[in-house]
Structure formats: C-alpha cells, structure tokens
Amino acid sequence: MPTTESAAAAAPITVSFPRRAIGAAGWICLVFALATWLLLRWGDLWSPATMALFAPLGLITLPSGLLLPAAVAVRRRALRTLVPALLIALGPVMGFALPLGRLDADPPASAVRLRLLTCNMHYAKVDPSALDRLVAEESPDVVVLQEWRDSNGSAILQNREYRVHREPGQFLASRFPITKAERLGSDTTGVASSTALYELITPQGAIAILSVHMASPRKGLAELAGRGRGGLDEIASNSELRWTQSRWLAERASQIRGPLVVAGDFNTPPQSAIFRRIWDGYTDAFGSAGLGWGYTFNTRPTSVRIDHILLRDGGKASRCWVGPDVGSPHRPVLADVHWATDQSDPTKKPRPRAGAFAEPWLGQDQMSPPSLILVNKTLTMPSCCARVVVLVTFPRMTPLSDLASRFLRSSSSVVFVLLGKS
C-alpha cells in the first residue's frame, strides 16, 4: 500500500493561472518586440512600416515593463522572455545608441578637427537668445541652420568671429573662410530638396559641407491621425520622394573629393531602409559617438531622430549629443568630428561606398554584396604578392546581421579573407 509521501511525490505539479498567464504574456511581449523590430526594417519600403517609424515607439516598452515586477514576485522564469523583450524595445526598436565609435576615435594631433552644430529652426519666430546662449557655451566652429528666419537675428552668429552665408532656407556660420557656397536645391519637395554646398578652408585643409532639408512626411501622418483615407498613399508618395532625394544627394556627394559632412534635417529615422541603404557608407556621428536615443524632433505624442550629421572619407566623431530647446520643434545636434590629415588630399580618390566592390576580380556573380569592406591592403610574401580584402557578408534584411556589421565595424574584427593576385 503506497505511503503518503510516495503518493505526494507521484502527484502532478500544477501551475496556478497567474503564473501561466505571466509566462504566456512574456512570450507575447517578446514576439511583439521582435515583430516590431522587423517591421521597422521595412520603413520607407511599405507604408504601414513607414507609419510605425514615426509612431510613439516608447509605448512598446509598457507591457514588458509593467509585467517585470509581477514576474519577479510570481514567476521568475518569465524574466527569460520579458527582459529580452524590454531590451529589444528600448534598444533597436527605439534606436538607443552606444558610443562604441569612441573606442577608436581619438584624433591625432595633426587631424582636421571641427565642432559642428546643425538645427532646423522651422521658420519659428523665436527669441534668438537661446541659440546664442548655446553657441556661446559650446563654441562650435561651424553652425548649419535650415529654415532660419533672418528677422530673428542673432548677435553671436553675426559677430566678427564667424563668416556668414545666408540664403532663403539655409544659413551657415563658420570660423573658417568660406571659399564656396552653392545652392543645389531650394525646394524641400524637389528632387534636389533644399540643399546647399559649402567649402571651408581650415588650417589642415579643405572640408565640404552639405546642408540638407528633405521632404517631410507630416501631411500623410496628419491625414492618418485624422483618419483620412489618403494617408497611406501620401506616406508612400513621401517615401518615394525621399528615396529620390537621397539618391540624388548621394550621387552629388560622390563627386566631391576630400572630407565631407552631410548635415541637416533628413526627415528620415536611422531605422529607415533609406538611411541604411543610401547612407551606409557614411559615419553617423550620433550612431557611433552618441549615447541614448538622440531624439531631435519632439512633438506630441512622438519623438524621432531625423536630424543627422554624417561623415565620409574616414571622418570620425569623438562625441555627439543633442542640445537643448532653442525654440524650434527640432533640437540642435552637435558633434566633435575629425579626419586624418591624409584624408584631406583633394587628389585622393573617394573610398568605395560600403556594399560596393573595390576590386574588379571580385565580380558580383561570385558572392552576395558585402555589407562592409574593412581592409584593402597589399602584402608582400616570399613567394607571391597578394591583396587581402576583408569582407563581412550578411543578408541585408536581417536585423541581427546589421547589428553584427556595426559591431564589427567599430571593433575592426577580421571575419573573412580572400586572396587574389595583385
């Protein structure tokens, strides 16, 4: 006859309903966070995904955040799904940046160094004292403004420390001589958007700056908020326009030799397919040297990072941050950037854009396009001369691949080596 102890051991262990519910909710939160992350990868490729780019993504953290205390108290095993769900929502979904680029961004003494400030002033009638105070405190070498009203005035930007160039919609103040100022486009809804090209002469060499203001998705988003029927079509049209504008600007930028800064209001979050594909060969100052979400456009109920400072030809950012409110819906973006002096040679050919092949013997029919070219050097060996090209190849639409390539870019890891005759 079985004893009481053996009968208790043989009895099945039952899990209470609250514990089962929290466990199931943890899995739902994780799946939802991953699905949102994947959805954002289609931003500016599919209208609903584009709409999600500009949605209040912070709401995604609420379910997992609210369930964490309950999981600790009732079912700790659910933390295995709730914690990753919360980290995914706070990180790649909301665009949290870590300053990993600072690890190798110490500028040499001879480097070309600049402190940049860019902001879309939104044609706001503001008291210029806030902007003057920021410029006085941070002392930027170059100030690039879009939609600046001359009637606002600015005592500090018009003193003798700065050379100034202004046109409708564009404003530049520089401590260095401005040797070129060319208006490439004057309409945010045109192919060339509202764009100006400047060339500055620093003690270490010339630097080109493209000030950008691309088309806004405001109209389509407003129609959706008002439950208008044409909202998604308007968003799709705006995405197509920003694709065209970005391709045109990238092509124009490829004709510029030497260090280049592309700064301004892109109206495009970093999660967008436009940003990832068109500007992949540029260093995102905040993405590499900023900390946090870096939201630059704040309006109820959402905040997004659509103002950027991008660097080319070996440009690196040692620090990047978002400034305080200066009276515009946009927050200013500031960055300390530098280039090695050998990058300032105007006869130097521009480096290949990431995702392009640097050598003719690596045909596109031989492998999938690489996400990154890390090393391209000629090595002399006892028996032959070989050229080593280190490539990182990942499927372009995989979020983990994109994170991996960014990590490898910052850590200069060697992943794959191909040898070919030089």
C-alpha positions as CSV (number, residue, x, y, z in Angstrom):
1,M,0.0,0.0,0.0
2,P,1.6,3.4,-1.0
3,T,2.6,5.7,1.7
4,T,1.5,9.3,2.0
5,E,5.0,10.5,1.0
6,S,5.1,8.4,-2.2
7,A,1.6,9.5,-3.2
8,A,2.6,13.1,-2.8
9,A,5.7,12.6,-5.0
10,A,3.6,11.0,-7.7
11,A,1.0,13.7,-7.8
12,P,1.4,16.1,-10.8
13,I,2.7,19.6,-10.1
14,T,0.1,22.2,-11.0
15,V,0.9,25.7,-12.0
16,S,-1.5,28.4,-11.0
17,F,-3.4,30.5,-13.5
18,P,-1.5,33.8,-12.7
19,R,1.9,32.1,-13.2
20,R,0.7,30.6,-16.5
21,A,-0.7,33.9,-17.6
22,I,2.6,35.8,-16.8
23,G,4.6,33.1,-18.6
24,A,2.4,33.4,-21.7
25,A,2.4,37.2,-21.6
26,G,6.2,37.1,-21.5
27,W,6.3,35.2,-24.8
28,I,3.7,37.5,-26.3
29,C,5.8,40.6,-25.4
30,L,9.0,39.0,-26.9
31,V,7.3,38.1,-30.1
32,F,5.7,41.5,-30.4
33,A,9.0,43.3,-29.8
34,L,10.7,41.2,-32.4
35,A,7.9,41.7,-34.9
36,T,8.1,45.5,-34.4
37,W,11.8,45.4,-34.9
38,L,11.4,43.5,-38.2
39,L,8.5,45.8,-39.2
40,L,10.7,48.9,-38.8
41,R,13.2,47.4,-41.2
42,W,10.6,47.9,-43.9
43,G,10.2,51.5,-43.1
44,D,10.1,53.6,-46.3
45,L,9.5,50.3,-48.2
46,W,6.0,49.7,-47.0
47,S,3.6,52.4,-45.9
48,P,2.4,50.8,-42.6
49,A,6.0,50.2,-41.6
50,T,6.8,53.9,-42.5
51,M,4.0,55.0,-40.3
52,A,5.5,52.9,-37.5
53,L,8.8,54.7,-37.8
54,F,7.1,57.9,-36.7
55,A,4.8,56.3,-34.1
56,P,5.4,56.7,-30.3
57,L,7.5,53.6,-30.1
58,G,8.1,54.0,-26.4
59,L,4.6,52.5,-25.8
60,I,6.1,49.1,-26.8
61,T,8.0,49.0,-23.5
62,L,4.9,49.3,-21.3
63,P,3.7,45.7,-21.4
64,S,7.1,44.1,-20.6
65,G,7.9,46.9,-18.1
66,L,4.7,46.5,-16.2
67,L,5.0,42.8,-16.1
68,L,8.5,42.7,-14.7
69,P,7.5,43.2,-11.0
70,A,4.8,40.6,-11.3
71,A,7.3,38.1,-12.8
72,V,9.7,38.7,-10.0
73,A,7.0,38.1,-7.4
74,V,5.1,35.2,-9.1
75,R,7.1,33.6,-11.9
76,R,10.7,34.4,-12.3
77,R,11.1,32.1,-15.2
78,A,9.1,34.6,-17.3
79,L,12.1,37.0,-16.9
80,R,13.8,35.0,-19.6
81,T,11.4,36.5,-22.1
82,L,10.3,39.7,-20.5
83,V,13.9,41.1,-20.1
84,P,14.9,40.4,-23.7
85,A,11.6,41.9,-24.9
86,L,12.2,45.1,-22.9
87,L,15.8,45.4,-24.1
88,I,14.8,44.9,-27.8
89,A,12.1,47.6,-27.3
90,L,14.5,50.1,-25.6
91,G,17.4,49.3,-28.0
92,P,16.9,48.6,-31.7
93,V,13.2,49.4,-31.8
94,M,13.5,52.9,-30.1
95,G,17.0,53.4,-31.6
96,F,19.2,53.5,-28.4
97,A,22.8,54.3,-29.4
98,L,26.0,53.3,-27.5
99,P,29.2,55.4,-28.2
100,L,31.2,52.4,-29.4
101,G,32.8,54.6,-32.0
102,R,34.7,56.5,-29.3
103,L,36.9,53.5,-28.7
104,D,39.0,54.2,-31.8
105,A,38.1,57.9,-32.3
106,D,40.9,59.7,-30.5
107,P,42.1,62.3,-33.1
108,P,45.8,62.6,-33.8
109,A,47.4,66.0,-33.2
110,S,47.6,66.7,-36.9
111,A,44.0,65.8,-37.6
112,V,41.4,68.1,-39.1
113,R,39.0,68.8,-36.2
114,L,35.7,70.6,-36.1
115,R,32.8,71.1,-33.7
116,L,29.6,71.2,-35.7
117,L,26.1,72.4,-34.8
118,T,23.1,71.8,-37.0
119,C,19.4,72.6,-36.4
120,N,16.2,73.1,-38.4
121,M,14.8,76.3,-36.9
122,H,11.4,75.6,-38.6
123,Y,11.0,79.2,-39.5
124,A,9.9,79.8,-36.0
125,K,9.6,83.3,-34.6
126,V,11.8,82.8,-31.6
127,D,13.9,84.7,-29.2
128,P,17.5,84.2,-30.5
129,S,18.9,84.3,-27.0
130,A,18.5,80.5,-26.6
131,L,20.5,79.8,-29.7
132,D,23.1,82.5,-28.8
133,R,23.5,81.0,-25.4
134,L,24.1,77.5,-26.8
135,V,26.6,78.8,-29.3
136,A,28.4,80.7,-26.5
137,E,28.5,77.7,-24.3
138,E,29.6,75.1,-26.8
139,S,31.6,77.3,-29.1
140,P,31.1,75.4,-32.4
141,D,33.4,76.0,-35.4
142,V,30.5,75.6,-37.9
143,V,26.8,76.3,-37.4
144,V,24.5,75.0,-40.1
145,L,20.8,76.0,-39.9
146,Q,17.8,75.2,-42.0
147,E,14.7,77.3,-42.2
148,W,16.3,80.2,-40.3
149,R,14.4,83.5,-40.2
150,D,16.7,86.5,-40.7
151,S,14.2,88.6,-38.8
152,N,15.1,86.6,-35.7
153,G,18.6,88.0,-35.7
154,S,21.5,86.5,-33.7
155,A,24.1,88.7,-32.1
156,I,26.7,86.0,-31.6
157,L,26.4,84.5,-35.1
158,Q,26.9,87.9,-36.7
159,N,30.0,89.0,-34.8
160,R,33.4,89.0,-36.2
161,E,34.3,85.5,-35.1
162,Y,32.1,84.0,-37.7
163,R,31.9,84.3,-41.5
164,V,28.2,84.1,-42.5
165,H,26.4,83.0,-45.7
166,R,22.6,83.1,-45.8
167,E,20.0,82.2,-48.4
168,P,16.3,81.5,-48.0
169,G,16.0,78.3,-46.0
170,Q,19.8,77.9,-45.5
171,F,22.3,79.6,-43.1
172,L,26.0,78.9,-42.4
173,A,28.3,80.5,-39.9
174,S,31.9,79.4,-39.9
175,R,35.1,80.4,-38.0
176,F,37.0,79.4,-41.2
177,P,36.9,81.1,-44.5
178,I,34.1,80.1,-46.8
179,T,35.5,79.6,-50.3
180,K,32.4,78.2,-51.9
181,A,28.7,78.5,-51.4
182,E,26.4,76.9,-54.0
183,R,22.7,76.4,-53.8
184,L,21.9,73.0,-55.2
185,G,18.2,73.0,-54.4
186,S,15.7,75.4,-53.0
187,D,12.5,73.3,-52.6
188,T,12.1,70.5,-50.0
189,T,9.6,68.8,-52.3
190,G,12.0,68.9,-55.3
191,V,14.4,66.2,-56.4
192,A,17.4,68.2,-55.0
193,S,15.4,69.1,-51.8
194,S,16.6,72.2,-50.0
195,T,20.4,71.8,-50.2
196,A,23.4,74.0,-50.1
197,L,27.1,73.1,-50.7
198,Y,29.8,74.9,-48.8
199,E,33.6,74.6,-48.9
200,L,35.7,75.8,-45.9
201,I,39.4,76.2,-45.6
202,T,40.8,75.0,-42.3
203,P,44.5,75.2,-41.2
204,Q,44.7,71.5,-42.1
205,G,42.9,71.6,-45.4
206,A,39.6,71.9,-47.2
207,I,36.3,70.5,-45.9
208,A,33.0,70.3,-47.8
209,I,29.6,70.6,-46.0
210,L,26.2,69.7,-47.5
211,S,23.3,71.3,-45.6
212,V,20.2,69.3,-46.2
213,H,16.4,69.6,-45.7
214,M,14.4,66.8,-47.3
215,A,10.7,66.4,-47.7
216,S,8.6,66.0,-44.6
217,P,6.0,63.1,-44.1
218,R,3.9,65.5,-42.0
219,K,1.0,65.7,-44.4
220,G,0.4,61.9,-44.6
221,L,0.8,61.4,-40.9
222,A,-1.6,64.2,-40.2
223,E,-4.2,62.6,-42.5
224,L,-3.8,59.3,-40.8
225,A,-4.2,60.9,-37.4
226,G,-7.4,62.5,-38.7
227,R,-8.5,59.1,-40.1
228,G,-8.2,60.4,-43.6
229,R,-8.4,57.9,-46.4
230,G,-5.4,59.1,-48.4
231,G,-2.9,59.0,-45.5
232,L,-1.2,55.8,-46.5
233,D,-1.0,56.9,-50.2
234,E,0.5,60.2,-49.1
235,I,3.1,58.4,-46.9
236,A,4.0,56.2,-49.8
237,S,4.5,59.2,-52.1
238,N,6.6,60.9,-49.5
239,S,8.8,57.8,-49.1
240,E,9.3,57.6,-52.8
241,L,10.3,61.3,-52.9
242,R,12.8,60.9,-50.1
243,W,14.3,57.9,-51.9
244,T,14.7,60.1,-55.0
245,Q,16.2,63.0,-53.0
246,S,18.6,60.7,-51.1
247,R,19.8,59.0,-54.2
248,W,20.3,62.4,-56.0
249,L,22.2,63.8,-53.0
250,A,24.4,60.7,-52.6
251,E,25.3,60.9,-56.3
252,R,26.1,64.6,-55.9
253,A,28.2,63.9,-52.8
254,S,30.2,61.2,-54.7
255,Q,31.5,63.9,-56.9
256,I,33.1,65.8,-54.0
257,R,36.7,65.0,-53.2
258,G,38.1,65.1,-49.7
259,P,36.5,65.3,-46.2
260,L,32.7,65.8,-46.4
261,V,29.9,66.4,-43.9
262,V,26.3,65.9,-44.7
263,A,24.2,67.6,-42.0
264,G,20.7,68.7,-41.5
265,D,17.1,67.5,-41.5
266,F,16.8,64.3,-43.4
267,N,13.2,63.6,-42.2
268,T,14.3,60.0,-42.0
269,P,14.9,58.0,-38.8
270,P,18.0,55.7,-38.7
271,Q,15.9,52.6,-38.8
272,S,14.6,53.5,-42.2
273,A,15.7,51.5,-45.3
274,I,16.6,54.8,-46.9
275,F,19.1,55.6,-44.2
276,R,20.5,52.1,-44.0
277,R,21.0,51.7,-47.8
278,I,21.8,55.1,-49.1
279,W,23.9,56.4,-46.3
280,D,25.5,53.1,-45.3
281,G,29.0,54.2,-46.4
282,Y,28.9,57.3,-44.1
283,T,29.7,57.5,-40.4
284,D,26.6,58.5,-38.4
285,A,28.0,60.8,-35.7
286,F,25.3,60.1,-33.2
287,G,25.1,56.4,-34.0
288,S,28.8,56.0,-33.4
289,A,29.6,58.5,-30.7
290,G,26.2,59.4,-29.1
291,L,24.6,57.9,-26.0
292,G,20.9,57.4,-25.7
293,W,18.0,57.8,-28.2
294,G,19.1,61.2,-29.5
295,Y,15.6,62.3,-30.5
296,T,15.8,65.6,-32.4
297,F,12.1,66.2,-33.3
298,N,9.7,66.3,-30.4
299,T,6.0,66.7,-30.8
300,R,3.0,65.1,-29.1
301,P,2.8,62.2,-28.9
302,T,6.0,61.1,-30.6
303,S,9.8,61.8,-30.7
304,V,12.1,60.7,-33.5
305,R,15.7,61.2,-34.6
306,I,15.5,62.7,-38.1
307,D,18.4,65.3,-37.9
308,H,21.8,63.8,-38.6
309,I,25.5,64.6,-39.0
310,L,27.1,62.2,-41.4
311,L,30.8,61.9,-42.2
312,R,32.7,60.5,-45.2
313,D,36.3,59.7,-46.2
314,G,37.5,58.4,-42.8
315,G,35.7,61.0,-40.8
316,K,35.0,60.0,-37.2
317,A,33.1,61.5,-34.3
318,S,34.7,61.6,-30.8
319,R,31.5,62.9,-29.3
320,C,27.9,63.7,-30.4
321,W,25.0,65.0,-28.4
322,V,21.6,66.6,-28.7
323,G,21.3,70.2,-27.5
324,P,18.6,71.9,-25.5
325,D,15.4,73.5,-26.8
326,V,16.2,76.6,-28.9
327,G,12.6,77.5,-29.8
328,S,12.1,75.1,-32.7
329,P,10.4,71.6,-32.6
330,H,13.8,70.4,-33.7
331,R,16.6,70.0,-31.2
332,P,20.1,71.0,-32.3
333,V,22.7,68.3,-32.9
334,L,26.3,68.9,-32.0
335,A,29.4,66.8,-32.8
336,D,33.1,66.8,-32.4
337,V,34.5,65.3,-35.6
338,H,37.9,64.8,-37.2
339,W,39.7,63.4,-40.2
340,A,43.3,62.2,-40.5
341,T,45.3,64.7,-42.5
342,D,46.0,62.2,-45.3
343,Q,42.2,62.2,-46.0
344,S,42.2,65.9,-46.9
345,D,44.2,65.4,-50.1
346,P,41.9,66.6,-52.8
347,T,43.5,64.3,-55.4
348,K,42.7,61.3,-53.3
349,K,40.0,59.1,-54.8
350,P,36.9,58.7,-52.6
351,R,36.8,55.4,-50.7
352,P,34.2,52.9,-52.1
353,R,30.8,53.1,-50.5
354,A,30.0,50.2,-48.2
355,G,28.4,47.5,-50.1
356,A,30.4,48.2,-53.3
357,F,33.2,46.1,-54.6
358,A,36.6,47.6,-54.5
359,E,38.3,45.1,-56.9
360,P,37.3,44.1,-60.4
361,W,38.3,40.5,-59.8
362,L,35.6,40.3,-57.2
363,G,32.6,40.1,-59.6
364,Q,29.1,40.4,-58.3
365,D,28.4,36.9,-59.7
366,Q,30.9,35.4,-57.3
367,M,29.2,36.2,-54.0
368,S,26.5,38.3,-52.4
369,P,27.2,42.0,-52.0
370,P,29.2,42.6,-48.8
371,S,27.9,44.9,-46.0
372,L,31.3,46.2,-45.3
373,I,34.8,46.4,-46.6
374,L,37.2,46.5,-43.7
375,V,40.7,46.1,-45.1
376,N,42.2,46.5,-48.5
377,K,46.0,46.2,-48.3
378,T,48.8,44.8,-50.5
379,L,51.0,42.4,-48.6
380,T,54.4,41.2,-49.8
381,M,55.1,37.5,-49.2
382,P,58.2,35.3,-50.0
383,S,56.5,33.6,-52.9
384,C,53.9,36.0,-54.2
385,C,52.3,39.3,-53.8
386,A,48.7,39.1,-52.7
387,R,46.0,41.6,-51.9
388,V,44.0,40.9,-48.8
389,V,40.4,42.1,-48.7
390,V,38.5,41.5,-45.5
391,L,34.8,41.3,-46.1
392,V,31.8,41.0,-43.9
393,T,28.8,39.5,-45.8
394,F,25.4,39.3,-44.2
395,P,21.8,39.1,-45.5
396,R,20.8,42.7,-45.9
397,M,17.3,42.4,-44.4
398,T,18.4,40.6,-41.1
399,P,18.4,42.9,-38.0
400,L,21.0,40.7,-36.2
401,S,23.3,41.0,-39.3
402,D,23.1,44.7,-39.3
403,L,23.9,44.9,-35.6
404,A,26.8,42.4,-36.1
405,S,28.2,44.5,-39.0
406,R,28.0,47.7,-36.9
407,F,29.8,45.9,-34.1
408,L,32.5,44.6,-36.4
409,R,32.9,48.0,-38.0
410,S,33.6,49.5,-34.6
411,S,35.9,46.7,-33.4
412,S,37.7,46.2,-36.8
413,S,37.4,42.4,-36.5
414,V,38.6,40.1,-39.2
415,V,35.9,37.8,-40.4
416,F,36.7,36.6,-43.9
417,V,39.8,36.7,-46.1
418,L,40.1,36.4,-49.8
419,L,43.4,36.2,-51.6
420,G,43.8,37.3,-55.2
421,K,46.7,38.2,-57.5
422,S,47.7,41.8,-57.3
